[in-house]
Amino acid sequence: MRQIVLDTETTGLSPEAGDRIIEIGCVELLHRKLTGNTFHCYLNPQRDIHEDAIKVHGISNEFLQDKPLFEHVAQEFLAFVKDAEIIIHNAPFDVGFLNAELSRIDQPAFKQHVKNVLDTLAMAKELYPGKRNSLDALCERLGVSNAARKFHGGLLDAELLADVYIHLTRGQDALLIDGDETSHDGSSAVRMDYSAFKLPVIRATAEEMADHEKLLDEIDKASGGKTLWRQSSSA
């Protein structure tokens, strides 16, 4: 499966109020592996950046003066994400800004260009209810190093989120052993795919079933007829 991990930086918090995207960063995953294929650009938003936003991402108005407009990179960007599953942290925020930019150039909404959008913030809230689930908090919780992150940045955050996503969904790959990984003793592991392996079903014999019923009778007698096994079987 082809997946694109995406992050944006913006002039502020509200596309409805005219805030614009100033940076887009994307990294590609193929079968849950980073391919090294990326998309990254800075954009001239044609408006000033809020001071609070500059404190978050460190991008100045002066830096963006000679950068392209969104309309100049839109086709390349849409070609990169086309038909992929998109992974975003707090997806409604980024998708809202992307929709606003696409609307300005008479393009369909973002989700019409891609296979679907997966929100890792929603995933994290289900896995860790009541806990902080920012990207920084997840990096700390999952052991993903973000030592190089002094400011938020589209490409850097996309790369961090890719690692976070793989950690969040590691259970999906639990039966796959990668050949490029090494065990604790330094030896290489051979990649084995057990997804097509079918476990044999060994049914109890008549004698084993009779012993089982006898045991249940004894439990029933001792518990006053409160054997949970039989209650669940008759439900």
Residue frames as a rotation matrix with the C-alpha (Angstrom) as fourth column:
MET 1
0.573 0.820 0.000 0.00
0.820 -0.573 0.000 0.00
0.000 0.000 -1.000 0.00
ARG 2
-0.441 -0.680 0.586 1.25
0.650 -0.692 -0.314 3.48
0.619 0.242 0.747 -0.88
GLN 3
0.579 0.562 -0.591 0.88
0.815 -0.425 0.395 5.99
-0.029 -0.710 -0.704 1.94
ILE 4
-0.159 -0.576 0.802 1.88
0.412 -0.777 -0.476 9.64
0.897 0.255 0.361 2.17
VAL 5
0.123 0.104 -0.987 2.61
0.973 -0.207 0.100 11.24
-0.194 -0.973 -0.127 5.54
LEU 6
-0.059 0.024 0.998 1.78
0.616 -0.786 0.055 14.93
0.785 0.618 0.032 5.25
ASP 7
0.065 0.112 -0.992 2.24
0.892 -0.452 0.007 18.07
-0.448 -0.885 -0.130 7.33
THR 8
0.232 0.030 0.972 1.70
0.638 -0.759 -0.129 21.76
0.734 0.650 -0.195 6.67
GLU 9
-0.512 -0.256 -0.820 2.75
0.754 -0.592 -0.286 25.02
-0.412 -0.764 0.496 8.30
THR 10
0.193 0.762 0.618 0.50
0.892 -0.398 0.212 28.06
0.408 0.511 -0.757 8.03
THR 11
-0.495 -0.320 0.808 0.28
0.127 -0.947 -0.296 31.80
0.860 -0.044 0.509 8.65
GLY 12
-0.583 0.391 0.712 -2.24
-0.808 -0.373 -0.456 31.23
0.088 -0.841 0.534 11.45
LEU 13
-0.853 0.227 0.471 -5.04
-0.080 0.834 -0.546 29.00
-0.517 -0.504 -0.693 12.62
SER 14
0.009 0.997 0.073 -8.02
0.179 0.070 -0.981 29.89
-0.984 0.022 -0.178 10.44
PRO 15
-0.803 -0.236 0.547 -8.35
0.556 0.035 0.831 29.38
-0.215 0.971 0.103 6.68
GLU 16
0.195 0.956 0.218 -11.82
0.976 -0.211 0.052 30.94
0.096 0.203 -0.975 6.96
ALA 17
0.711 0.006 -0.703 -10.15
0.295 -0.910 0.290 34.15
-0.638 -0.414 -0.649 8.16
GLY 18
0.934 -0.294 -0.204 -7.73
-0.321 -0.435 -0.841 34.12
0.159 0.851 -0.500 5.21
ASP 19
0.221 -0.892 0.393 -4.77
-0.640 0.171 0.749 32.30
-0.736 -0.418 -0.533 6.74
ARG 20
0.707 -0.055 -0.705 -2.68
-0.660 0.307 -0.685 30.44
0.254 0.950 0.181 4.16
ILE 21
0.863 -0.482 0.153 -0.31
0.416 0.849 0.327 27.50
-0.287 -0.219 0.933 3.85
ILE 22
0.675 -0.695 -0.247 3.37
-0.726 -0.686 -0.056 28.45
-0.130 0.217 -0.967 3.85
GLU 23
-0.523 -0.849 -0.076 5.00
-0.851 0.514 0.112 25.00
-0.056 0.123 -0.991 3.86
ILE 24
0.758 0.649 -0.063 4.03
-0.652 0.756 -0.057 21.49
0.010 0.084 0.996 2.73
GLY 25
-0.441 -0.895 0.072 6.08
-0.896 0.443 0.023 18.44
-0.053 -0.055 -0.997 3.65
CYS 26
0.736 0.677 -0.009 5.34
-0.673 0.729 -0.123 14.88
-0.077 0.096 0.992 2.53
VAL 27
-0.547 -0.832 0.094 7.18
-0.796 0.551 0.251 11.57
-0.261 0.062 -0.963 2.84
GLU 28
0.229 0.616 -0.754 6.23
-0.837 0.520 0.171 8.34
0.497 0.592 0.634 1.08
LEU 29
-0.359 -0.224 0.906 5.69
-0.653 0.754 -0.072 4.96
-0.667 -0.617 -0.417 2.71
LEU 30
0.071 0.360 -0.930 5.40
-0.848 0.513 0.133 1.82
0.525 0.779 0.342 0.62
HIS 31
0.412 0.183 -0.892 4.32
0.201 0.937 0.285 -1.30
0.888 -0.297 0.350 2.52
ARG 32
0.983 0.107 -0.150 5.05
0.173 -0.254 0.951 0.64
0.063 -0.961 -0.269 5.74
LYS 33
0.147 -0.985 -0.087 8.64
0.886 0.093 0.454 1.41
-0.440 -0.144 0.887 4.70
LEU 34
0.498 -0.089 -0.863 10.09
-0.180 -0.984 -0.003 4.86
-0.848 0.157 -0.506 3.99
THR 35
0.716 -0.182 0.674 11.07
0.671 0.445 -0.592 5.01
-0.193 0.877 0.441 0.33
GLY 36
-0.392 -0.842 -0.369 13.10
0.656 -0.538 0.530 8.23
-0.645 -0.034 0.764 0.46
ASN 37
-0.507 0.321 0.800 10.63
0.688 -0.408 0.600 9.82
0.519 0.855 -0.014 -1.96
THR 38
-0.343 0.324 -0.882 9.50
0.725 -0.505 -0.468 13.21
-0.597 -0.800 -0.062 -0.65
PHE 39
0.074 0.326 0.943 7.65
0.715 -0.677 0.178 16.36
0.696 0.660 -0.283 -1.64
HIS 40
0.050 -0.107 -0.993 8.59
0.880 -0.465 0.095 19.63
-0.471 -0.879 0.071 0.05
CYS 41
-0.260 -0.158 0.953 8.02
0.685 -0.725 0.066 23.28
0.681 0.670 0.297 -0.72
TYR 42
-0.552 0.154 -0.820 7.74
0.544 -0.678 -0.494 26.70
-0.632 -0.719 0.290 0.90
LEU 43
-0.078 0.656 0.751 4.98
0.951 -0.177 0.254 28.99
0.299 0.734 -0.610 -0.36
ASN 44
-0.980 -0.107 0.170 4.42
0.079 -0.983 -0.164 32.72
0.185 -0.147 0.972 -0.58
PRO 45
-0.448 0.865 -0.226 1.12
0.853 0.338 -0.397 33.25
-0.267 -0.370 -0.890 1.26
GLN 46
-0.465 0.211 0.860 0.66
0.458 -0.774 0.437 36.82
0.758 0.597 0.263 -0.02
ARG 47
0.672 0.567 0.477 -0.09
-0.137 -0.538 0.832 37.95
0.728 -0.624 -0.284 3.52
ASP 48
-0.217 -0.781 0.586 1.78
-0.784 -0.218 -0.582 38.40
0.582 -0.585 -0.565 6.78
ILE 49
-0.158 0.054 -0.986 2.33
0.360 0.933 -0.006 35.56
0.919 -0.356 -0.167 9.24
HIS 50
0.820 0.472 0.323 0.93
-0.160 -0.353 0.922 35.92
0.550 -0.807 -0.214 12.75
GLU 51
0.013 -0.871 0.492 3.63
-0.858 -0.262 -0.441 36.46
0.513 -0.416 -0.751 15.36
ASP 52
0.237 0.134 0.962 2.43
-0.780 0.616 0.106 33.47
-0.579 -0.776 0.250 17.40
ALA 53
0.985 0.128 0.116 2.76
-0.029 0.784 -0.620 31.25
-0.170 0.607 0.776 14.32
ILE 54
0.481 -0.876 -0.038 6.35
-0.426 -0.195 -0.883 32.43
0.766 0.441 -0.467 13.73
LYS 55
-0.039 -0.472 0.881 7.18
-0.998 0.056 -0.014 31.35
-0.043 -0.880 -0.473 17.29
VAL 56
0.605 0.349 0.716 5.96
-0.375 0.918 -0.131 27.84
-0.703 -0.189 0.686 16.39
HIS 57
0.828 -0.193 0.526 7.62
0.498 0.683 -0.534 27.26
-0.257 0.704 0.662 13.01
GLY 58
0.100 -0.886 -0.453 10.28
0.339 -0.397 0.853 29.99
-0.935 -0.238 0.261 12.84
ILE 59
-0.272 -0.137 0.952 9.43
0.962 0.000 0.274 30.92
-0.037 0.991 0.132 9.23
SER 60
-0.438 0.016 -0.899 9.58
0.282 -0.947 -0.155 34.66
-0.854 -0.321 0.410 8.54
ASN 61
0.699 0.700 -0.144 7.70
0.166 -0.355 -0.920 36.84
-0.695 0.619 -0.365 6.06
GLU 62
0.303 -0.672 -0.675 11.02
-0.822 -0.543 0.172 37.87
-0.482 0.503 -0.717 4.48
PHE 63
-0.604 -0.577 0.550 12.03
-0.298 0.803 0.516 34.25
-0.740 0.148 -0.656 3.85
LEU 64
-0.164 0.662 0.732 8.84
0.600 0.655 -0.458 33.58
-0.783 0.364 -0.505 1.88
GLN 65
0.181 0.314 -0.932 8.90
-0.330 -0.873 -0.358 36.65
-0.926 0.372 -0.054 -0.38
ASP 66
-0.297 -0.378 -0.877 10.57
-0.940 -0.045 0.338 34.87
-0.167 0.925 -0.342 -3.32
LYS 67
-0.798 0.043 0.601 8.81
-0.033 0.993 -0.115 31.51
-0.602 -0.111 -0.791 -2.85
PRO 68
-0.887 0.461 0.006 6.20
0.055 0.093 0.994 30.22
0.458 0.882 -0.108 -5.35
LEU 69
-0.319 0.888 0.332 2.45
-0.948 -0.293 -0.128 30.59
-0.017 -0.356 0.934 -4.93
PHE 70
-0.266 0.300 0.916 0.38
-0.292 0.880 -0.374 27.50
-0.919 -0.367 -0.147 -4.15
GLU 71
0.744 0.654 -0.133 -1.10
-0.305 0.157 -0.939 27.56
-0.594 0.740 0.316 -7.66
HIS 72
0.349 -0.698 -0.625 2.40
-0.913 -0.102 -0.396 27.15
0.212 0.708 -0.673 -9.11
VAL 73
-0.753 -0.652 0.091 3.09
-0.652 0.720 -0.239 23.89
0.090 -0.239 -0.967 -7.24
ALA 74
-0.003 0.867 0.499 -0.47
-0.849 0.261 -0.460 22.51
-0.529 -0.425 0.735 -7.00
GLN 75
0.693 0.333 -0.640 -0.25
-0.674 0.614 -0.410 20.09
0.256 0.716 0.650 -9.92
GLU 76
-0.247 -0.862 -0.442 3.07
-0.419 0.506 -0.754 18.62
0.874 -0.001 -0.486 -8.77
PHE 77
-0.728 0.031 0.684 1.71
-0.678 0.110 -0.727 18.27
-0.098 -0.993 -0.059 -5.23
LEU 78
0.290 0.937 0.197 -1.55
-0.843 0.347 -0.411 16.62
-0.453 -0.047 0.890 -6.35
ALA 79
0.475 -0.198 -0.857 0.38
-0.581 0.661 -0.475 14.22
0.661 0.724 0.199 -8.60
PHE 80
-0.615 -0.788 0.025 2.52
-0.499 0.365 -0.786 13.20
0.610 -0.496 -0.617 -5.62
VAL 81
-0.723 0.365 0.586 -0.43
-0.536 0.238 -0.810 12.42
-0.435 -0.900 0.024 -3.33
LYS 82
-0.149 0.768 -0.623 -2.77
-0.958 0.043 0.283 11.05
0.244 0.639 0.730 -6.00
ASP 83
0.473 0.567 -0.675 -4.70
-0.449 0.814 0.369 7.91
0.758 0.129 0.639 -4.94
ALA 84
-0.560 -0.703 -0.439 -2.55
0.102 0.467 -0.878 7.38
0.822 -0.537 -0.190 -1.84
GLU 85
0.555 0.585 -0.592 -3.68
0.704 0.049 0.709 6.94
0.443 -0.810 -0.385 1.75
ILE 86
-0.040 -0.531 0.846 -2.78
-0.053 -0.845 -0.533 10.20
0.998 -0.066 0.005 3.49
ILE 87
0.229 -0.003 -0.973 -1.58
0.912 0.351 0.214 10.18
0.341 -0.936 0.083 7.11
ILE 88
-0.195 -0.197 0.961 -1.91
-0.005 -0.979 -0.202 13.48
0.981 -0.044 0.190 9.01
HIS 89
-0.594 0.012 -0.804 -1.75
0.797 0.140 -0.587 14.41
0.106 -0.990 -0.093 12.69
ASN 90
-0.274 0.661 -0.698 -4.91
0.241 -0.655 -0.716 16.42
-0.931 -0.365 0.020 13.43
ALA 91
-0.639 -0.050 0.768 -6.13
0.739 0.240 0.630 15.91
-0.216 0.970 -0.116 9.88
PRO 92
0.450 0.880 0.150 -9.09
0.884 -0.416 -0.211 18.36
-0.124 0.228 -0.966 9.97
PHE 93
0.432 -0.363 -0.826 -6.64
0.072 -0.899 0.432 21.25
-0.899 -0.246 -0.362 10.44
ASP 94
-0.615 -0.782 -0.104 -4.40
-0.072 -0.076 0.995 20.46
-0.786 0.619 -0.010 7.44
VAL 95
-0.541 0.475 0.694 -7.25
0.829 0.440 0.345 19.27
-0.142 0.762 -0.632 5.21
GLY 96
0.526 0.752 -0.398 -9.18
0.686 -0.651 -0.324 22.48
-0.503 -0.103 -0.858 5.95
PHE 97
0.134 -0.575 -0.807 -6.22
-0.281 -0.803 0.526 24.57
-0.950 0.156 -0.269 4.77
LEU 98
-0.822 -0.451 0.348 -5.64
0.157 0.408 0.899 22.37
-0.548 0.794 -0.265 1.71
ASN 99
-0.088 0.881 0.465 -9.30
0.963 0.194 -0.185 22.64
-0.253 0.431 -0.866 0.75
ALA 100
0.611 0.294 -0.735 -9.13
0.250 -0.953 -0.173 26.42
-0.751 -0.078 -0.656 1.01
GLU 101
-0.328 -0.813 -0.481 -6.04
-0.368 -0.359 0.858 26.55
-0.870 0.458 -0.182 -1.22
LEU 102
-0.799 0.053 0.599 -7.56
0.486 0.642 0.593 24.17
-0.353 0.765 -0.539 -3.77
SER 103
0.258 0.966 -0.006 -10.80
0.837 -0.226 -0.499 26.13
-0.483 0.124 -0.867 -3.82
ARG 104
0.267 -0.217 -0.939 -8.88
-0.135 -0.973 0.187 29.28
-0.954 0.077 -0.289 -4.78
ILE 105
-0.648 -0.549 -0.527 -7.66
-0.611 -0.039 0.791 27.59
-0.455 0.835 -0.310 -7.97
ASP 106
0.195 0.897 -0.398 -10.99
-0.977 0.139 -0.164 25.87
-0.092 0.420 0.903 -8.76
GLN 107
-0.619 -0.408 -0.671 -9.80
-0.432 0.891 -0.143 22.38
0.656 0.202 -0.727 -7.82
PRO 108
0.442 0.795 -0.414 -11.95
-0.069 0.491 0.869 19.74
0.894 -0.356 0.272 -6.07
ALA 109
0.712 -0.102 0.695 -11.58
-0.701 -0.161 0.695 19.21
0.041 -0.982 -0.186 -2.32
PHE 110
-0.224 -0.972 0.076 -8.44
-0.975 0.223 -0.013 17.41
-0.004 -0.077 -0.997 -1.17
LYS 111
-0.286 0.113 0.951 -10.11
-0.406 0.885 -0.227 14.08
-0.868 -0.451 -0.208 -0.32
GLN 112
0.799 0.601 -0.021 -11.29
-0.244 0.293 -0.925 13.76
-0.550 0.744 0.381 -3.91
HIS 113
0.468 -0.714 -0.521 -7.66
-0.804 -0.099 -0.586 13.49
0.367 0.693 -0.621 -5.05
VAL 114
-0.604 -0.767 0.216 -6.58
-0.766 0.485 -0.421 10.77
0.218 -0.420 -0.881 -2.60
LYS 115
-0.531 0.375 -0.760 -7.68
0.148 0.924 0.352 7.31
0.834 0.075 -0.547 -1.49
ASN 116
0.654 0.702 -0.282 -8.51
0.477 -0.094 0.874 8.32
0.587 -0.706 -0.396 2.09
VAL 117
-0.060 -0.628 0.776 -7.18
-0.432 -0.684 -0.588 10.36
0.900 -0.370 -0.230 5.01
LEU 118
0.351 0.062 -0.934 -6.03
0.668 0.683 0.296 8.79
0.656 -0.728 0.198 8.28
ASP 119
0.450 -0.110 0.886 -5.84
-0.455 -0.882 0.121 10.98
0.769 -0.457 -0.447 11.39
THR 120
-0.227 -0.635 -0.738 -3.11
0.384 0.639 -0.667 9.84
0.895 -0.435 0.099 13.80
LEU 121
-0.799 0.018 0.600 -4.37
-0.498 -0.580 -0.645 12.21
0.337 -0.815 0.472 16.49
ALA 122
0.271 0.957 0.108 -7.71
-0.921 0.225 0.319 10.38
0.281 -0.186 0.942 16.53
MET 123
0.408 -0.214 -0.887 -5.84
0.023 0.974 -0.225 7.06
0.913 0.071 0.403 16.61
ALA 124
-0.642 -0.763 -0.072 -3.69
0.135 -0.020 -0.991 8.22
0.755 -0.646 0.116 19.54
LYS 125
-0.474 0.540 0.696 -6.71
-0.845 -0.502 -0.186 9.44
0.249 -0.676 0.693 21.51
GLU 126
0.631 0.695 -0.343 -8.24
-0.591 0.718 0.368 5.97
0.502 -0.029 0.864 21.23
LEU 127
0.258 -0.629 -0.733 -5.01
0.350 0.768 -0.536 4.28
0.900 -0.118 0.419 22.29
TYR 128
-0.657 -0.582 -0.479 -4.10
0.684 -0.192 -0.704 6.76
0.318 -0.790 0.524 25.05
PRO 129
0.285 0.862 0.420 -7.32
0.500 -0.507 0.702 8.34
0.818 0.010 -0.575 26.32
GLY 130
0.955 0.202 -0.215 -6.84
0.289 -0.490 0.823 11.23
0.061 -0.848 -0.527 28.72
LYS 131
0.191 -0.961 -0.200 -3.15
0.684 -0.016 0.730 11.65
-0.704 -0.276 0.654 27.86
ARG 132
0.230 -0.244 -0.942 -1.27
-0.519 -0.850 0.093 14.29
-0.823 0.468 -0.322 25.88
ASN 133
0.328 -0.040 0.944 -1.20
0.587 0.791 -0.171 13.20
-0.740 0.610 0.283 22.24
SER 134
0.716 -0.248 -0.652 0.69
-0.555 -0.769 -0.317 15.97
-0.423 0.589 -0.689 20.49
LEU 135
0.792 -0.483 -0.375 3.40
-0.097 0.506 -0.857 14.86
0.603 0.715 0.354 18.07
ASP 136
-0.171 -0.893 0.417 6.09
-0.670 -0.205 -0.714 15.70
0.723 -0.401 -0.563 20.65
ALA 137
0.044 0.272 0.961 4.25
-0.945 0.324 -0.049 13.75
-0.324 -0.906 0.271 23.37
LEU 138
0.939 0.337 0.067 3.89
-0.289 0.880 -0.377 10.71
-0.186 0.335 0.924 21.10
CYS 139
0.415 -0.872 -0.258 7.56
-0.306 0.133 -0.943 10.86
0.857 0.470 -0.211 20.12
GLU 140
-0.361 -0.548 0.755 8.49
-0.878 -0.072 -0.473 10.77
0.313 -0.834 -0.455 23.80
ARG 141
0.285 0.586 0.759 6.00
-0.807 0.574 -0.139 8.01
-0.517 -0.573 0.637 24.62
LEU 142
0.976 0.201 0.087 6.94
-0.113 0.802 -0.587 5.80
-0.188 0.563 0.805 21.67
GLY 143
0.331 -0.932 0.148 10.70
0.304 0.254 0.918 6.33
-0.894 -0.258 0.367 21.78
VAL 144
0.522 -0.142 0.841 10.95
0.832 -0.133 -0.539 8.34
0.188 0.981 0.048 18.54
SER 145
-0.278 -0.736 -0.617 13.85
0.806 -0.528 0.267 10.81
-0.523 -0.423 0.740 18.70
ASN 146
0.656 0.446 0.608 12.88
0.694 -0.674 -0.254 14.41
0.297 0.588 -0.752 17.95
ALA 147
0.202 -0.683 -0.702 16.16
0.747 -0.356 0.561 15.93
-0.633 -0.638 0.439 19.18
ALA 148
-0.735 -0.550 0.396 16.59
0.667 -0.482 0.568 17.85
-0.121 0.682 0.721 15.91
ARG 149
-0.016 0.859 0.511 13.20
0.778 -0.310 0.546 19.56
0.628 0.407 -0.664 16.25
LYS 150
-0.840 -0.260 -0.475 13.67
0.500 -0.710 -0.496 23.10
-0.209 -0.654 0.727 17.54
PHE 151
-0.545 0.718 -0.433 10.72
-0.694 -0.676 -0.247 24.41
-0.470 0.166 0.867 15.51
HIS 152
0.299 0.689 0.661 7.76
0.162 0.645 -0.746 22.80
-0.940 0.330 0.081 13.77
GLY 153
-0.464 -0.417 -0.781 8.54
-0.710 -0.353 0.610 22.14
-0.530 0.838 -0.132 10.12
GLY 154
0.445 0.804 -0.394 6.54
-0.878 0.304 -0.370 20.50
-0.178 0.511 0.841 7.34
LEU 155
0.327 -0.364 -0.872 9.10
-0.491 0.724 -0.485 17.95
0.808 0.587 0.058 6.15
LEU 156
-0.753 -0.642 0.143 10.68
-0.425 0.309 -0.851 17.28
0.502 -0.701 -0.506 9.55
ASP 157
-0.399 0.677 0.618 7.28
-0.783 0.099 -0.614 16.78
-0.477 -0.729 0.491 11.19
ALA 158
0.577 0.580 -0.575 6.18
-0.803 0.533 -0.268 14.48
0.151 0.616 0.773 8.36
GLU 159
-0.129 -0.720 -0.682 9.29
-0.369 0.674 -0.640 12.34
0.920 0.169 -0.353 8.89
LEU 160
-0.872 -0.145 0.467 8.68
-0.486 0.152 -0.861 12.20
0.054 -0.978 -0.203 12.66
LEU 161
0.011 0.972 0.233 5.01
-0.901 0.110 -0.420 11.37
-0.434 -0.205 0.877 12.12
ALA 162
0.324 0.035 -0.945 5.96
-0.675 0.708 -0.205 8.52
0.662 0.705 0.254 9.80
ASP 163
-0.695 -0.632 -0.342 7.98
-0.161 0.601 -0.783 6.95
0.700 -0.489 -0.520 12.63
VAL 164
-0.726 0.493 0.479 5.19
-0.602 -0.121 -0.789 7.62
-0.331 -0.862 0.385 15.11
TYR 165
0.267 0.879 -0.396 2.60
-0.964 0.240 -0.117 6.05
-0.008 0.413 0.911 12.80
ILE 166
-0.005 -0.343 -0.939 4.69
-0.392 0.865 -0.314 2.90
0.920 0.367 -0.139 12.35
HIS 167
-0.941 -0.337 0.025 5.04
-0.133 0.299 -0.945 2.62
0.311 -0.893 -0.326 16.14
LEU 168
-0.443 0.850 0.286 1.31
-0.817 -0.251 -0.519 3.23
-0.369 -0.464 0.805 16.69
THR 169
0.580 0.722 -0.379 0.38
-0.814 0.490 -0.311 0.48
-0.039 0.489 0.872 14.25
ARG 170
-0.444 -0.889 -0.114 3.22
-0.891 0.451 -0.048 -1.93
0.094 0.080 -0.992 15.00
GLY 171
-0.320 0.384 0.866 0.76
-0.400 0.774 -0.491 -4.64
-0.859 -0.504 -0.094 16.08
GLN 172
0.720 0.617 -0.319 -0.43
-0.515 0.166 -0.841 -4.88
-0.466 0.770 0.437 12.49
ASP 173
0.465 -0.652 -0.599 3.05
-0.646 0.212 -0.733 -6.06
0.605 0.728 -0.323 11.50
ALA 174
0.354 -0.345 0.869 3.75
-0.874 0.209 0.439 -8.25
-0.333 -0.915 -0.227 14.53
LEU 175
0.638 -0.058 0.768 4.09
0.072 0.997 0.015 -11.46
-0.766 0.046 0.641 12.50
LEU 176
0.895 -0.393 0.212 6.50
0.208 -0.054 -0.977 -9.97
0.396 0.918 0.033 9.97
ILE 177
0.532 -0.813 -0.237 10.24
0.346 -0.047 0.937 -10.18
-0.773 -0.581 0.256 10.65
ASP 178
0.945 -0.144 -0.293 12.33
-0.320 -0.590 -0.741 -7.85
-0.066 0.794 -0.604 8.50
GLY 179
0.702 -0.710 0.060 15.54
0.688 0.654 -0.315 -9.08
0.184 0.263 0.947 6.91
ASP 180
0.046 -0.717 0.695 17.19
0.265 -0.662 -0.701 -5.69
0.963 0.216 0.159 7.39
GLU 181
0.592 0.152 0.792 16.67
-0.681 -0.430 0.592 -5.80
0.431 -0.890 -0.151 11.16
THR 182
-0.364 -0.767 -0.529 18.99
-0.182 0.615 -0.767 -7.42
0.914 -0.183 -0.363 13.65
SER 183
0.638 0.556 -0.533 18.26
0.361 0.395 0.845 -9.25
0.680 -0.732 0.051 16.88
HIS 184
0.934 -0.234 0.272 19.77
-0.357 -0.547 0.757 -8.40
-0.028 -0.804 -0.595 20.27
ASP 185
0.497 -0.797 0.344 22.74
0.270 0.519 0.811 -10.70
-0.825 -0.310 0.472 19.62
GLY 186
-0.142 -0.577 -0.804 23.55
-0.542 -0.634 0.551 -8.89
-0.828 0.514 -0.223 16.37
SER 187
-0.760 -0.128 0.637 22.41
0.355 0.739 0.572 -11.65
-0.544 0.661 -0.517 14.01
SER 188
-0.789 0.476 -0.389 20.26
-0.614 -0.577 0.539 -10.83
0.032 0.664 0.747 10.98
ALA 189
-0.302 0.784 0.542 16.66
-0.109 0.536 -0.837 -11.96
-0.947 -0.312 -0.076 10.87
VAL 190
-0.963 0.063 0.264 15.08
0.270 0.282 0.920 -13.49
-0.017 0.957 -0.288 7.78
ARG 191
-0.598 0.792 -0.124 11.84
-0.773 -0.610 -0.175 -11.88
-0.214 -0.009 0.977 6.64
MET 192
-0.927 0.375 0.011 8.99
0.372 0.914 0.162 -14.34
0.051 0.155 -0.987 6.95
ASP 193
-0.612 0.788 0.063 5.39
-0.753 -0.605 0.259 -13.59
0.242 0.111 0.964 5.99
TYR 194
-0.957 0.274 0.091 2.92
0.198 0.853 -0.482 -15.64
-0.209 -0.444 -0.871 8.01
SER 195
-0.550 0.794 -0.261 -0.16
-0.707 -0.608 -0.361 -13.88
-0.445 -0.014 0.895 6.64
ALA 196
-0.003 0.567 -0.824 -1.12
-0.866 0.411 0.285 -16.91
0.500 0.714 0.489 4.51
PHE 197
-0.866 -0.398 -0.302 -0.39
-0.196 0.827 -0.526 -19.46
0.459 -0.396 -0.795 7.22
LYS 198
0.172 0.982 0.080 -3.46
-0.650 0.052 0.758 -21.37
0.740 -0.182 0.648 8.42
LEU 199
-0.623 -0.361 0.694 -3.48
-0.780 0.360 -0.512 -22.89
-0.066 -0.860 -0.506 11.87
PRO 200
-0.641 0.402 -0.654 -4.82
0.030 0.865 0.501 -26.46
0.767 0.301 -0.566 12.00
VAL 201
-0.044 0.720 0.692 -8.04
-0.940 -0.264 0.215 -26.95
0.338 -0.642 0.689 13.99
ILE 202
-0.778 -0.226 -0.585 -7.80
-0.031 0.946 -0.324 -29.91
0.627 -0.234 -0.743 16.37
ARG 203
0.084 0.933 0.350 -11.22
-0.662 -0.211 0.720 -30.77
0.745 -0.292 0.599 17.76
ALA 204
-0.431 -0.176 0.885 -11.79
-0.874 0.324 -0.362 -32.38
-0.223 -0.929 -0.294 21.14
THR 205
-0.814 0.151 -0.561 -12.51
-0.072 0.932 0.354 -36.11
0.576 0.329 -0.748 21.21
ALA 206
0.234 0.968 -0.091 -15.75
-0.127 0.123 0.984 -37.52
0.964 -0.219 0.152 22.65
GLU 207
0.250 -0.230 -0.940 -13.84
0.862 0.495 0.108 -38.62
0.441 -0.838 0.322 25.76
GLU 208
-0.800 -0.597 -0.056 -12.37
0.573 -0.733 -0.367 -35.13
0.178 -0.326 0.929 26.23
MET 209
-0.486 0.712 0.507 -15.81
-0.314 -0.683 0.659 -33.56
0.815 0.161 0.556 25.82
ALA 210
0.462 0.656 -0.597 -17.22
0.296 0.520 0.801 -35.94
0.836 -0.547 0.046 28.45
ASP 211
-0.183 -0.626 -0.758 -14.42
0.968 0.022 -0.252 -35.00
0.174 -0.779 0.602 30.88
HIS 212
-0.889 -0.134 0.437 -15.11
0.154 -0.988 0.010 -31.34
0.431 0.077 0.899 30.19
GLU 213
-0.005 0.977 0.215 -18.82
-0.271 -0.208 0.940 -31.75
0.963 -0.054 0.266 30.98
LYS 214
0.390 0.090 -0.917 -17.97
0.713 0.600 0.362 -33.62
0.582 -0.795 0.170 34.16
LEU 215
-0.644 -0.700 -0.310 -15.72
0.754 -0.511 -0.413 -30.78
0.131 -0.500 0.856 35.28
LEU 216
-0.705 0.454 0.544 -18.47
-0.229 -0.873 0.431 -28.25
0.671 0.179 0.720 34.55
ASP 217
0.340 0.839 -0.425 -20.91
0.173 0.389 0.905 -30.33
0.925 -0.381 -0.013 36.62
GLU 218
0.032 -0.424 -0.905 -18.52
0.972 0.224 -0.071 -30.17
0.233 -0.877 0.420 39.58
ILE 219
-0.921 -0.369 0.122 -18.08
0.347 -0.923 -0.168 -26.38
0.174 -0.113 0.978 39.18
ASP 220
-0.314 0.901 0.301 -21.86
-0.195 -0.371 0.908 -25.97
0.929 0.226 0.292 38.87
LYS 221
0.406 0.470 -0.784 -22.40
0.580 0.530 0.618 -27.89
0.706 -0.706 -0.057 42.07
ALA 222
-0.278 -0.644 -0.712 -19.78
0.960 -0.189 -0.205 -25.90
-0.003 -0.741 0.671 43.99
SER 223
-0.984 -0.171 0.057 -21.01
0.175 -0.980 0.092 -22.51
0.040 0.101 0.994 42.69
GLY 224
-0.380 0.915 -0.135 -24.72
0.218 -0.053 -0.974 -23.10
-0.899 -0.399 -0.180 42.98
GLY 225
0.290 0.529 0.798 -25.30
0.849 0.243 -0.469 -23.20
-0.442 0.813 -0.379 39.23
LYS 226
0.780 -0.010 -0.625 -23.24
-0.102 -0.988 -0.112 -20.11
-0.617 0.152 -0.772 38.38
THR 227
-0.054 -0.829 0.557 -20.87
0.632 0.404 0.662 -21.62
-0.773 0.388 0.502 35.83
LEU 228
0.061 0.046 -0.997 -20.01
-0.414 -0.908 -0.068 -18.75
-0.908 0.417 -0.037 33.47
TRP 229
-0.892 -0.445 -0.082 -19.02
-0.270 0.378 0.885 -21.11
-0.363 0.812 -0.458 30.67
ARG 230
-0.629 0.712 0.311 -22.48
0.764 0.641 0.077 -22.64
-0.145 0.286 -0.947 30.49
GLN 231
0.184 0.702 -0.688 -24.18
0.437 -0.686 -0.582 -19.25
-0.880 -0.194 -0.433 30.89
SER 232
-0.229 -0.355 -0.906 -22.26
-0.573 -0.703 0.420 -17.83
-0.787 0.616 -0.043 27.95
SER 233
-0.977 -0.157 0.145 -22.82
0.000 0.679 0.734 -20.96
-0.214 0.717 -0.663 25.84
SER 234
-0.366 0.918 0.155 -26.59
0.891 0.393 -0.225 -20.76
-0.268 0.055 -0.962 26.30
ALA 235
-0.163 0.286 -0.944 -26.78
0.100 -0.947 -0.304 -16.99
-0.982 -0.144 0.126 25.65
